[in-house]
Amino acid sequence: MPFMVRSFLNRAALKSEGDTYSDGSIAKPWRLCSVEQIEDHKTLIKIFPVWSSNIFIRTPMAVLNSLTILQALSMDRHLGPHFSIPAASFFVFSLLTTSLLLLIIDRFLYPRWRKLTGLGPTPLQRLGLGHIFNILGFVASALVESRRLHVVRAHNLEDHASSMVPMSALWLVLPLALVGIGEAFHFPGGVTLYYQEFPVSLRSTATAMTALVVGIGYYLSTAIVGLVQRVTEWLPDNI
């Protein structure tokens, strides 16, 4: 943290006339803070850039989740002649991948990591690994969508909104699985990081910070999709 910011915050601990009562209790809590409160505030300022940077990952993840349903609705979701996977159920593949990877990571990957390095991965390293897999998931999703649009144009289906694109919806499993792998790394890593770094008085709040950034990501994704539809023709109602 820059020196000027630290010195500015430290001034909150300087007593002025009338800030305290005769018994030493604080008369103006909005003017005078304890050293512990100031240090807690500095900690929050230091962790804020890390927390807020997750919005840039959570927002496209929310867009991916929303558009995956629309993609699945337009693609061939059949498994055999008699069963069709519900479009909204494709998120199960991401959840299953996360659940399976959490088991593998906890029981096999991290113990071997500690054996080789003597230390387990730090929360920031977990976040970084998770973001790498998330980005790979976005790339895979873009490639699948590019292929889907190619099939649409090849079969002249642009003006047939109710027509099924002759492409298996199981292609959507790849980006969802990659995002699920990323979730297995960065979600626990984020919870651990905030719990370790937040002041003791805010530990209960720290556990909710990851959920908060997920919620912000979904709200921003709605705004971005609406803005793109209003300003450009990239995202028509009939994808």
Secondary structure, 3 states (H helix, E strand, C coil): CCHHHHHHHHHHHCCCCCCECCCCCECCCCCCCCHHHHHHHHHHHHHHHHHHHCHHHHHHHHHHHHHHHHHHHHEECECCCCCECCHHHHHHHHHHHHHHHHHHHHHHHHHHHHHHHCCCCCHHHHHHHHHHHHHHHHHHHHHHHHHHHHHHHHCCCCCCCCCCEEEEHHHHHHHHHHHHHHHHHHHHHHHHHHHHHCCHHHHHHHCCHHHHHHHHHHHHHHHHHHHHHHHCCCCCCCC
